[in-house]
Amino acid sequence: MKLLEHQSKELFRAKGVAVPPSGGAIEDLGRLAAALKRAGRGPWVLKAQVLAGGRGKAGGVKLARTPREARELARQILGMTLISPQTGPQGVKVASLLVEGGAKIERELYLSIVLDRKAACPVVIASAQGGMEIETLAHERPEAIVRVPVDPDQGLLDYQGRRLGYALDIPAERMREFVALAKALCRVFLDYDCSLVEVNPLVLTPKGLLALDGKVIVDDNALFRQKALAALPDLESSRLEREAKRHGISYIGLDGNIGCMVNGAGLAMGTMDTIALAGGTPANFLDVGGAADQQRVTKAFQILLKDRKVKAVLVNIFGGIVRCDMIAAGVIAAVRKVKLKIPLVVRLQGTNVDKGRALLKESGIRLTTAEDLWEAAQKAVAAAKTAAEA
């Protein structure tokens, strides 16, 4: 789950990480004057609140020196379609902006905490060159990147923080402050079950260190113990993705026209790849799970058919935990309930596959069966093409 910048900074404040004075996030111009007042004396920074980087170059971050200028800039940002390398050409609409007090920047640094899966622990990644894309820096100057492992039980230790500070050339008079900030960011990562905590840039100012920006991603699998965060709106998910999540179905909408219903994430990925190899494009990733029953299959059909782009459906089930005859019965009942009007291709394999295929054959519903995945993908692609041309 990705958090907006102002939400990330609320977590920072809770752990003692210094951030610029905030007027909060606003969604309309009527609240701008109060936000400017809360943020203190100008100049102020107005920042588009979207789940994408590259906002500054895209016109989503502006400096205002007067309330009048702030109002004009806020009018430009709110409602704009922000396009950056991370949004794609379609961009994202800006629904809110963050109002903050400005800062006199002496130096910019980069600092983040991510999970190092190979080392099986969090790791601090830092650089004395902040404000630029860390991926570009890592590629062009890998020696400029500093890495420090973090004990998940103890967090970042003092000596590790000092070692990090020396590597980043932190002034001696700021070292204690830097160590405390680095430790606090690691606590954000650990206490909120994050998969990423990033500050770019972390700045040195005459008054101290500030997290000028903030990016936090929380592990979805840990949201059950992060009740306050779980209650926040999921801004990145579509309406169908949120509906699927409520019913325990893993669904991600894509741009194609072949709806996929599969049991198992690996098989779902393989199914989408095979559709692409056959010349088609999947409309979704949909994993009904290893213990799919008639009710869940019906709900999965209902969700994927709400996508108007879908011109054909491919059901690819491997009967392991759940038997093929049970899945076949679920597919038959679901198709009858949703009154499917587009082509359906079904491929079953595994336990009780013969019984499952017999049930499909005797059901009387309109569908196409396939013996293997390649055959199923080819038939689904052909059916979707025919339906799209009709």
Contacts in CASP RR format, 6 or more apart in sequence:
PFRMAT RR
TARGET T0000
AUTHOR 0000-0000-0000
METHOD contacts of the structure
MODEL  1
MKLLEHQSKELFRAKGVAVPPSGGAIEDLGRLAAALKRAGRGPWVLKAQV
LAGGRGKAGGVKLARTPREARELARQILGMTLISPQTGPQGVKVASLLVE
GGAKIERELYLSIVLDRKAACPVVIASAQGGMEIETLAHERPEAIVRVPV
DPDQGLLDYQGRRLGYALDIPAERMREFVALAKALCRVFLDYDCSLVEVN
PLVLTPKGLLALDGKVIVDDNALFRQKALAALPDLESSRLEREAKRHGIS
YIGLDGNIGCMVNGAGLAMGTMDTIALAGGTPANFLDVGGAADQQRVTKA
FQILLKDRKVKAVLVNIFGGIVRCDMIAAGVIAAVRKVKLKIPLVVRLQG
TNVDKGRALLKESGIRLTTAEDLWEAAQKAVAAAKTAAEA
1 217 0 8 1.000
1 218 0 8 1.000
1 219 0 8 1.000
1 220 0 8 1.000
1 223 0 8 1.000
1 229 0 8 1.000
1 230 0 8 1.000
1 232 0 8 1.000
1 234 0 8 1.000
1 236 0 8 1.000
2 51 0 8 1.000
2 215 0 8 1.000
2 216 0 8 1.000
2 217 0 8 1.000
2 235 0 8 1.000
2 236 0 8 1.000
3 11 0 8 1.000
3 215 0 8 1.000
3 216 0 8 1.000
3 217 0 8 1.000
3 218 0 8 1.000
3 229 0 8 1.000
3 232 0 8 1.000
4 25 0 8 1.000
4 49 0 8 1.000
4 50 0 8 1.000
4 51 0 8 1.000
4 96 0 8 1.000
4 235 0 8 1.000
5 47 0 8 1.000
5 49 0 8 1.000
5 98 0 8 1.000
5 213 0 8 1.000
5 214 0 8 1.000
5 215 0 8 1.000
6 22 0 8 1.000
6 24 0 8 1.000
6 25 0 8 1.000
6 49 0 8 1.000
6 98 0 8 1.000
7 216 0 8 1.000
7 232 0 8 1.000
8 197 0 8 1.000
8 214 0 8 1.000
8 215 0 8 1.000
8 216 0 8 1.000
9 19 0 8 1.000
9 22 0 8 1.000
9 211 0 8 1.000
9 214 0 8 1.000
11 188 0 8 1.000
11 192 0 8 1.000
11 216 0 8 1.000
12 19 0 8 1.000
12 184 0 8 1.000
12 185 0 8 1.000
12 188 0 8 1.000
12 211 0 8 1.000
12 214 0 8 1.000
13 19 0 8 1.000
15 184 0 8 1.000
15 185 0 8 1.000
15 187 0 8 1.000
15 188 0 8 1.000
15 191 0 8 1.000
16 184 0 8 1.000
17 181 0 8 1.000
17 184 0 8 1.000
17 185 0 8 1.000
17 188 0 8 1.000
17 211 0 8 1.000
18 181 0 8 1.000
18 208 0 8 1.000
18 209 0 8 1.000
18 210 0 8 1.000
18 211 0 8 1.000
19 210 0 8 1.000
19 211 0 8 1.000
19 212 0 8 1.000
20 39 0 8 1.000
20 45 0 8 1.000
20 100 0 8 1.000
20 101 0 8 1.000
20 102 0 8 1.000
20 103 0 8 1.000
20 210 0 8 1.000
20 212 0 8 1.000
21 38 0 8 1.000
21 39 0 8 1.000
21 40 0 8 1.000
21 100 0 8 1.000
21 101 0 8 1.000
22 38 0 8 1.000
22 39 0 8 1.000
22 98 0 8 1.000
22 99 0 8 1.000
22 100 0 8 1.000
22 101 0 8 1.000
23 35 0 8 1.000
23 36 0 8 1.000
23 37 0 8 1.000
23 38 0 8 1.000
23 39 0 8 1.000
23 40 0 8 1.000
23 98 0 8 1.000
23 99 0 8 1.000
23 100 0 8 1.000
23 101 0 8 1.000
24 35 0 8 1.000
24 38 0 8 1.000
24 39 0 8 1.000
24 98 0 8 1.000
24 99 0 8 1.000
24 100 0 8 1.000
25 49 0 8 1.000
25 96 0 8 1.000
25 97 0 8 1.000
25 98 0 8 1.000
25 99 0 8 1.000
26 32 0 8 1.000
26 35 0 8 1.000
26 74 0 8 1.000
26 96 0 8 1.000
26 97 0 8 1.000
26 99 0 8 1.000
27 78 0 8 1.000
27 95 0 8 1.000
27 96 0 8 1.000
28 78 0 8 1.000
29 71 0 8 1.000
29 74 0 8 1.000
29 75 0 8 1.000
29 78 0 8 1.000
32 70 0 8 1.000
32 71 0 8 1.000
32 74 0 8 1.000
32 99 0 8 1.000
33 67 0 8 1.000
35 99 0 8 1.000
36 42 0 8 1.000
36 44 0 8 1.000
36 67 0 8 1.000
36 70 0 8 1.000
36 99 0 8 1.000
38 99 0 8 1.000
39 99 0 8 1.000
39 100 0 8 1.000
39 101 0 8 1.000
40 101 0 8 1.000
42 64 0 8 1.000
42 65 0 8 1.000
42 101 0 8 1.000
42 102 0 8 1.000
43 63 0 8 1.000
43 64 0 8 1.000
43 65 0 8 1.000
43 101 0 8 1.000
43 102 0 8 1.000
44 63 0 8 1.000
44 64 0 8 1.000
44 70 0 8 1.000
44 99 0 8 1.000
44 100 0 8 1.000
44 101 0 8 1.000
44 102 0 8 1.000
45 61 0 8 1.000
45 62 0 8 1.000
45 63 0 8 1.000
45 64 0 8 1.000
45 99 0 8 1.000
45 100 0 8 1.000
45 101 0 8 1.000
45 102 0 8 1.000
46 60 0 8 1.000
46 61 0 8 1.000
46 62 0 8 1.000
46 63 0 8 1.000
46 64 0 8 1.000
46 70 0 8 1.000
46 73 0 8 1.000
46 74 0 8 1.000
46 77 0 8 1.000
46 97 0 8 1.000
46 98 0 8 1.000
46 99 0 8 1.000
47 55 0 8 1.000
47 60 0 8 1.000
47 61 0 8 1.000
47 97 0 8 1.000
47 98 0 8 1.000
47 100 0 8 1.000
48 55 0 8 1.000
48 59 0 8 1.000
48 60 0 8 1.000
48 61 0 8 1.000
48 77 0 8 1.000
48 80 0 8 1.000
48 82 0 8 1.000
48 94 0 8 1.000
48 97 0 8 1.000
49 94 0 8 1.000
49 95 0 8 1.000
49 96 0 8 1.000
49 97 0 8 1.000
49 98 0 8 1.000
50 82 0 8 1.000
50 87 0 8 1.000
50 92 0 8 1.000
50 94 0 8 1.000
51 92 0 8 1.000
51 235 0 8 1.000
51 236 0 8 1.000
52 82 0 8 1.000
52 84 0 8 1.000
52 86 0 8 1.000
52 87 0 8 1.000
52 91 0 8 1.000
52 92 0 8 1.000
53 84 0 8 1.000
53 86 0 8 1.000
54 84 0 8 1.000
54 85 0 8 1.000
54 86 0 8 1.000
55 61 0 8 1.000
55 82 0 8 1.000
55 84 0 8 1.000
57 84 0 8 1.000
58 82 0 8 1.000
58 83 0 8 1.000
58 84 0 8 1.000
58 87 0 8 1.000
59 77 0 8 1.000
59 80 0 8 1.000
59 82 0 8 1.000
60 77 0 8 1.000
60 80 0 8 1.000
60 82 0 8 1.000
60 94 0 8 1.000
62 73 0 8 1.000
62 76 0 8 1.000
62 77 0 8 1.000
63 102 0 8 1.000
64 70 0 8 1.000
64 73 0 8 1.000
70 99 0 8 1.000
74 97 0 8 1.000
77 94 0 8 1.000
77 97 0 8 1.000
78 94 0 8 1.000
78 95 0 8 1.000
78 96 0 8 1.000
78 97 0 8 1.000
79 93 0 8 1.000
79 94 0 8 1.000
79 95 0 8 1.000
80 93 0 8 1.000
80 94 0 8 1.000
81 91 0 8 1.000
81 92 0 8 1.000
81 93 0 8 1.000
81 94 0 8 1.000
82 91 0 8 1.000
82 92 0 8 1.000
82 93 0 8 1.000
82 94 0 8 1.000
83 89 0 8 1.000
83 90 0 8 1.000
83 91 0 8 1.000
84 91 0 8 1.000
103 203 0 8 1.000
103 205 0 8 1.000
103 210 0 8 1.000
103 212 0 8 1.000
104 205 0 8 1.000
104 206 0 8 1.000
105 201 0 8 1.000
105 203 0 8 1.000
105 204 0 8 1.000
105 205 0 8 1.000
105 212 0 8 1.000
106 203 0 8 1.000
106 204 0 8 1.000
106 205 0 8 1.000
106 206 0 8 1.000
107 128 0 8 1.000
107 203 0 8 1.000
107 204 0 8 1.000
108 129 0 8 1.000
108 130 0 8 1.000
108 131 0 8 1.000
108 201 0 8 1.000
108 202 0 8 1.000
108 203 0 8 1.000
108 212 0 8 1.000
109 126 0 8 1.000
109 127 0 8 1.000
109 128 0 8 1.000
109 129 0 8 1.000
109 130 0 8 1.000
109 168 0 8 1.000
109 201 0 8 1.000
109 202 0 8 1.000
109 203 0 8 1.000
109 204 0 8 1.000
110 125 0 8 1.000
110 126 0 8 1.000
110 127 0 8 1.000
110 129 0 8 1.000
110 130 0 8 1.000
110 131 0 8 1.000
110 132 0 8 1.000
110 134 0 8 1.000
110 137 0 8 1.000
110 199 0 8 1.000
110 200 0 8 1.000
110 201 0 8 1.000
110 202 0 8 1.000
111 124 0 8 1.000
111 125 0 8 1.000
111 126 0 8 1.000
111 182 0 8 1.000
111 185 0 8 1.000
111 198 0 8 1.000
111 199 0 8 1.000
111 200 0 8 1.000
111 202 0 8 1.000
112 124 0 8 1.000
112 125 0 8 1.000
112 126 0 8 1.000
112 134 0 8 1.000
112 196 0 8 1.000
112 197 0 8 1.000
112 198 0 8 1.000
112 199 0 8 1.000
112 200 0 8 1.000
113 122 0 8 1.000
113 123 0 8 1.000
113 124 0 8 1.000
113 125 0 8 1.000
113 150 0 8 1.000
113 185 0 8 1.000
113 186 0 8 1.000
113 188 0 8 1.000
113 189 0 8 1.000
113 194 0 8 1.000
113 196 0 8 1.000
113 197 0 8 1.000
113 198 0 8 1.000
114 122 0 8 1.000
114 123 0 8 1.000
114 125 0 8 1.000
114 195 0 8 1.000
114 196 0 8 1.000
115 121 0 8 1.000
115 122 0 8 1.000
115 123 0 8 1.000
115 195 0 8 1.000
116 122 0 8 1.000
116 123 0 8 1.000
116 149 0 8 1.000
119 149 0 8 1.000
121 149 0 8 1.000
121 150 0 8 1.000
121 151 0 8 1.000
121 152 0 8 1.000
122 149 0 8 1.000
122 150 0 8 1.000
122 152 0 8 1.000
122 155 0 8 1.000
122 186 0 8 1.000
122 189 0 8 1.000
122 190 0 8 1.000
123 147 0 8 1.000
123 148 0 8 1.000
123 149 0 8 1.000
123 150 0 8 1.000
124 146 0 8 1.000
124 147 0 8 1.000
124 148 0 8 1.000
124 149 0 8 1.000
124 150 0 8 1.000
124 156 0 8 1.000
124 160 0 8 1.000
124 164 0 8 1.000
124 182 0 8 1.000
124 186 0 8 1.000
125 134 0 8 1.000
125 145 0 8 1.000
125 146 0 8 1.000
125 147 0 8 1.000
126 145 0 8 1.000
126 146 0 8 1.000
126 147 0 8 1.000
126 148 0 8 1.000
126 164 0 8 1.000
126 167 0 8 1.000
126 168 0 8 1.000
127 134 0 8 1.000
127 137 0 8 1.000
127 144 0 8 1.000
127 145 0 8 1.000
127 146 0 8 1.000
127 168 0 8 1.000
128 144 0 8 1.000
128 167 0 8 1.000
128 168 0 8 1.000
128 169 0 8 1.000
129 137 0 8 1.000
129 141 0 8 1.000
129 144 0 8 1.000
130 200 0 8 1.000
130 201 0 8 1.000
130 202 0 8 1.000
131 200 0 8 1.000
131 201 0 8 1.000
134 145 0 8 1.000
134 200 0 8 1.000
137 144 0 8 1.000
137 145 0 8 1.000
138 145 0 8 1.000
146 164 0 8 1.000
146 167 0 8 1.000
146 168 0 8 1.000
148 156 0 8 1.000
148 160 0 8 1.000
148 161 0 8 1.000
148 163 0 8 1.000
148 164 0 8 1.000
150 156 0 8 1.000
150 160 0 8 1.000
150 186 0 8 1.000
150 189 0 8 1.000
150 190 0 8 1.000
151 157 0 8 1.000
152 190 0 8 1.000
155 183 0 8 1.000
155 186 0 8 1.000
155 187 0 8 1.000
155 190 0 8 1.000
156 182 0 8 1.000
156 183 0 8 1.000
156 186 0 8 1.000
158 179 0 8 1.000
158 183 0 8 1.000
161 178 0 8 1.000
161 179 0 8 1.000
161 182 0 8 1.000
161 183 0 8 1.000
162 175 0 8 1.000
162 179 0 8 1.000
164 178 0 8 1.000
164 179 0 8 1.000
164 182 0 8 1.000
165 175 0 8 1.000
165 178 0 8 1.000
165 179 0 8 1.000
165 182 0 8 1.000
168 178 0 8 1.000
170 178 0 8 1.000
170 204 0 8 1.000
171 204 0 8 1.000
174 204 0 8 1.000
174 208 0 8 1.000
174 209 0 8 1.000
177 208 0 8 1.000
177 209 0 8 1.000
178 209 0 8 1.000
181 202 0 8 1.000
181 209 0 8 1.000
181 211 0 8 1.000
185 197 0 8 1.000
185 199 0 8 1.000
185 211 0 8 1.000
186 197 0 8 1.000
188 194 0 8 1.000
188 197 0 8 1.000
188 216 0 8 1.000
189 197 0 8 1.000
192 216 0 8 1.000
192 218 0 8 1.000
192 226 0 8 1.000
192 229 0 8 1.000
193 218 0 8 1.000
193 219 0 8 1.000
193 222 0 8 1.000
193 223 0 8 1.000
193 225 0 8 1.000
193 226 0 8 1.000
194 216 0 8 1.000
194 217 0 8 1.000
194 218 0 8 1.000
194 219 0 8 1.000
195 217 0 8 1.000
195 218 0 8 1.000
195 219 0 8 1.000
196 215 0 8 1.000
196 216 0 8 1.000
196 217 0 8 1.000
197 215 0 8 1.000
197 216 0 8 1.000
198 213 0 8 1.000
198 214 0 8 1.000
198 215 0 8 1.000
198 216 0 8 1.000
199 211 0 8 1.000
199 212 0 8 1.000
199 213 0 8 1.000
199 214 0 8 1.000
199 215 0 8 1.000
200 213 0 8 1.000
200 214 0 8 1.000
200 215 0 8 1.000
201 212 0 8 1.000
201 213 0 8 1.000
202 209 0 8 1.000
202 210 0 8 1.000
202 211 0 8 1.000
202 212 0 8 1.000
203 209 0 8 1.000
203 210 0 8 1.000
203 212 0 8 1.000
218 226 0 8 1.000
218 229 0 8 1.000
223 229 0 8 1.000
223 230 0 8 1.000
224 230 0 8 1.000
234 241 0 8 1.000
234 242 0 8 1.000
234 245 0 8 1.000
237 245 0 8 1.000
238 253 0 8 1.000
240 251 0 8 1.000
240 253 0 8 1.000
240 303 0 8 1.000
240 306 0 8 1.000
240 307 0 8 1.000
241 251 0 8 1.000
241 252 0 8 1.000
241 253 0 8 1.000
243 303 0 8 1.000
244 250 0 8 1.000
244 251 0 8 1.000
244 286 0 8 1.000
244 300 0 8 1.000
244 303 0 8 1.000
245 251 0 8 1.000
247 296 0 8 1.000
247 299 0 8 1.000
247 303 0 8 1.000
248 296 0 8 1.000
249 286 0 8 1.000
249 287 0 8 1.000
249 288 0 8 1.000
249 289 0 8 1.000
249 296 0 8 1.000
249 299 0 8 1.000
249 300 0 8 1.000
249 303 0 8 1.000
250 265 0 8 1.000
250 268 0 8 1.000
250 285 0 8 1.000
250 286 0 8 1.000
250 287 0 8 1.000
250 289 0 8 1.000
251 284 0 8 1.000
251 285 0 8 1.000
251 286 0 8 1.000
251 287 0 8 1.000
251 300 0 8 1.000
251 303 0 8 1.000
251 304 0 8 1.000
252 284 0 8 1.000
252 285 0 8 1.000
252 286 0 8 1.000
253 283 0 8 1.000
253 284 0 8 1.000
253 285 0 8 1.000
253 307 0 8 1.000
254 272 0 8 1.000
254 281 0 8 1.000
254 282 0 8 1.000
254 283 0 8 1.000
254 284 0 8 1.000
254 285 0 8 1.000
255 281 0 8 1.000
255 283 0 8 1.000
255 309 0 8 1.000
256 280 0 8 1.000
256 281 0 8 1.000
256 282 0 8 1.000
256 283 0 8 1.000
256 309 0 8 1.000
257 280 0 8 1.000
257 281 0 8 1.000
257 283 0 8 1.000
257 309 0 8 1.000
257 310 0 8 1.000
257 311 0 8 1.000
257 312 0 8 1.000
257 384 0 8 1.000
257 388 0 8 1.000
258 275 0 8 1.000
258 280 0 8 1.000
258 281 0 8 1.000
258 282 0 8 1.000
258 283 0 8 1.000
258 310 0 8 1.000
258 311 0 8 1.000
258 312 0 8 1.000
258 313 0 8 1.000
258 314 0 8 1.000
258 380 0 8 1.000
258 381 0 8 1.000
258 384 0 8 1.000
259 282 0 8 1.000
259 283 0 8 1.000
259 284 0 8 1.000
259 286 0 8 1.000
259 304 0 8 1.000
259 307 0 8 1.000
259 310 0 8 1.000
259 312 0 8 1.000
259 313 0 8 1.000
259 314 0 8 1.000
260 268 0 8 1.000
260 271 0 8 1.000
260 272 0 8 1.000
260 275 0 8 1.000
260 282 0 8 1.000
260 283 0 8 1.000
260 284 0 8 1.000
260 285 0 8 1.000
260 286 0 8 1.000
260 304 0 8 1.000
260 313 0 8 1.000
260 314 0 8 1.000
260 316 0 8 1.000
261 286 0 8 1.000
261 288 0 8 1.000
261 297 0 8 1.000
261 300 0 8 1.000
261 301 0 8 1.000
261 304 0 8 1.000
261 313 0 8 1.000
261 314 0 8 1.000
261 315 0 8 1.000
261 316 0 8 1.000
262 268 0 8 1.000
262 271 0 8 1.000
262 286 0 8 1.000
262 287 0 8 1.000
262 288 0 8 1.000
262 315 0 8 1.000
262 316 0 8 1.000
262 317 0 8 1.000
263 287 0 8 1.000
263 288 0 8 1.000
263 289 0 8 1.000
263 290 0 8 1.000
263 292 0 8 1.000
263 317 0 8 1.000
263 318 0 8 1.000
263 319 0 8 1.000
263 322 0 8 1.000
263 327 0 8 1.000
264 287 0 8 1.000
264 288 0 8 1.000
264 289 0 8 1.000
264 290 0 8 1.000
264 318 0 8 1.000
265 287 0 8 1.000
267 316 0 8 1.000
267 318 0 8 1.000
268 285 0 8 1.000
268 286 0 8 1.000
268 287 0 8 1.000
269 285 0 8 1.000
270 373 0 8 1.000
271 282 0 8 1.000
271 314 0 8 1.000
271 316 0 8 1.000
271 373 0 8 1.000
271 377 0 8 1.000
272 282 0 8 1.000
272 285 0 8 1.000
274 373 0 8 1.000
274 374 0 8 1.000
274 377 0 8 1.000
275 281 0 8 1.000
275 282 0 8 1.000
275 314 0 8 1.000
275 377 0 8 1.000
275 380 0 8 1.000
275 381 0 8 1.000
276 282 0 8 1.000
277 377 0 8 1.000
278 374 0 8 1.000
278 377 0 8 1.000
278 378 0 8 1.000
278 380 0 8 1.000
278 381 0 8 1.000
279 381 0 8 1.000
280 377 0 8 1.000
280 381 0 8 1.000
280 384 0 8 1.000
283 304 0 8 1.000
283 307 0 8 1.000
283 309 0 8 1.000
283 310 0 8 1.000
284 304 0 8 1.000
284 307 0 8 1.000
284 310 0 8 1.000
286 300 0 8 1.000
286 303 0 8 1.000
286 304 0 8 1.000
288 296 0 8 1.000
288 297 0 8 1.000
288 300 0 8 1.000
289 296 0 8 1.000
290 320 0 8 1.000
290 321 0 8 1.000
290 322 0 8 1.000
291 321 0 8 1.000
291 322 0 8 1.000
292 300 0 8 1.000
292 317 0 8 1.000
292 322 0 8 1.000
292 327 0 8 1.000
293 322 0 8 1.000
293 326 0 8 1.000
293 330 0 8 1.000
294 326 0 8 1.000
294 329 0 8 1.000
294 330 0 8 1.000
294 333 0 8 1.000
294 334 0 8 1.000
297 327 0 8 1.000
297 330 0 8 1.000
297 331 0 8 1.000
297 333 0 8 1.000
297 334 0 8 1.000
298 330 0 8 1.000
298 333 0 8 1.000
298 334 0 8 1.000
298 337 0 8 1.000
298 338 0 8 1.000
300 334 0 8 1.000
301 313 0 8 1.000
301 334 0 8 1.000
301 335 0 8 1.000
301 337 0 8 1.000
301 338 0 8 1.000
301 340 0 8 1.000
302 338 0 8 1.000
304 310 0 8 1.000
304 313 0 8 1.000
305 313 0 8 1.000
305 338 0 8 1.000
305 340 0 8 1.000
305 342 0 8 1.000
310 342 0 8 1.000
311 342 0 8 1.000
311 343 0 8 1.000
311 383 0 8 1.000
311 384 0 8 1.000
311 387 0 8 1.000
311 388 0 8 1.000
312 342 0 8 1.000
312 343 0 8 1.000
312 344 0 8 1.000
312 345 0 8 1.000
312 380 0 8 1.000
312 383 0 8 1.000
312 384 0 8 1.000
312 387 0 8 1.000
313 340 0 8 1.000
313 342 0 8 1.000
313 343 0 8 1.000
313 344 0 8 1.000
313 345 0 8 1.000
313 380 0 8 1.000
314 345 0 8 1.000
314 346 0 8 1.000
314 347 0 8 1.000
314 376 0 8 1.000
314 377 0 8 1.000
314 380 0 8 1.000
315 331 0 8 1.000
315 344 0 8 1.000
315 345 0 8 1.000
315 346 0 8 1.000
315 347 0 8 1.000
316 347 0 8 1.000
316 373 0 8 1.000
316 376 0 8 1.000
317 324 0 8 1.000
317 327 0 8 1.000
317 346 0 8 1.000
317 347 0 8 1.000
317 348 0 8 1.000
317 349 0 8 1.000
318 349 0 8 1.000
318 350 0 8 1.000
319 327 0 8 1.000
319 348 0 8 1.000
319 349 0 8 1.000
319 350 0 8 1.000
319 351 0 8 1.000
319 352 0 8 1.000
319 353 0 8 1.000
320 350 0 8 1.000
320 351 0 8 1.000
323 351 0 8 1.000
323 352 0 8 1.000
323 355 0 8 1.000
324 348 0 8 1.000
324 349 0 8 1.000
324 350 0 8 1.000
324 351 0 8 1.000
324 352 0 8 1.000
324 353 0 8 1.000
324 355 0 8 1.000
324 356 0 8 1.000
324 357 0 8 1.000
325 352 0 8 1.000
325 355 0 8 1.000
325 356 0 8 1.000
325 359 0 8 1.000
326 352 0 8 1.000
327 348 0 8 1.000
327 356 0 8 1.000
328 346 0 8 1.000
328 348 0 8 1.000
328 355 0 8 1.000
328 356 0 8 1.000
328 357 0 8 1.000
328 359 0 8 1.000
328 360 0 8 1.000
329 356 0 8 1.000
329 359 0 8 1.000
331 346 0 8 1.000
331 360 0 8 1.000
332 359 0 8 1.000
332 360 0 8 1.000
332 363 0 8 1.000
332 365 0 8 1.000
335 344 0 8 1.000
335 365 0 8 1.000
335 367 0 8 1.000
336 365 0 8 1.000
340 365 0 8 1.000
340 366 0 8 1.000
342 387 0 8 1.000
343 368 0 8 1.000
343 380 0 8 1.000
343 383 0 8 1.000
343 384 0 8 1.000
343 386 0 8 1.000
343 387 0 8 1.000
344 365 0 8 1.000
344 366 0 8 1.000
344 367 0 8 1.000
344 368 0 8 1.000
345 367 0 8 1.000
345 368 0 8 1.000
345 369 0 8 1.000
345 370 0 8 1.000
345 376 0 8 1.000
345 379 0 8 1.000
345 380 0 8 1.000
345 383 0 8 1.000
346 360 0 8 1.000
346 367 0 8 1.000
346 368 0 8 1.000
346 369 0 8 1.000
346 370 0 8 1.000
346 376 0 8 1.000
347 369 0 8 1.000
347 370 0 8 1.000
347 371 0 8 1.000
347 372 0 8 1.000
347 373 0 8 1.000
347 375 0 8 1.000
347 376 0 8 1.000
348 356 0 8 1.000
348 357 0 8 1.000
348 360 0 8 1.000
348 369 0 8 1.000
349 372 0 8 1.000
357 369 0 8 1.000
360 367 0 8 1.000
360 369 0 8 1.000
361 369 0 8 1.000
368 379 0 8 1.000
368 383 0 8 1.000
370 376 0 8 1.000
370 379 0 8 1.000
END
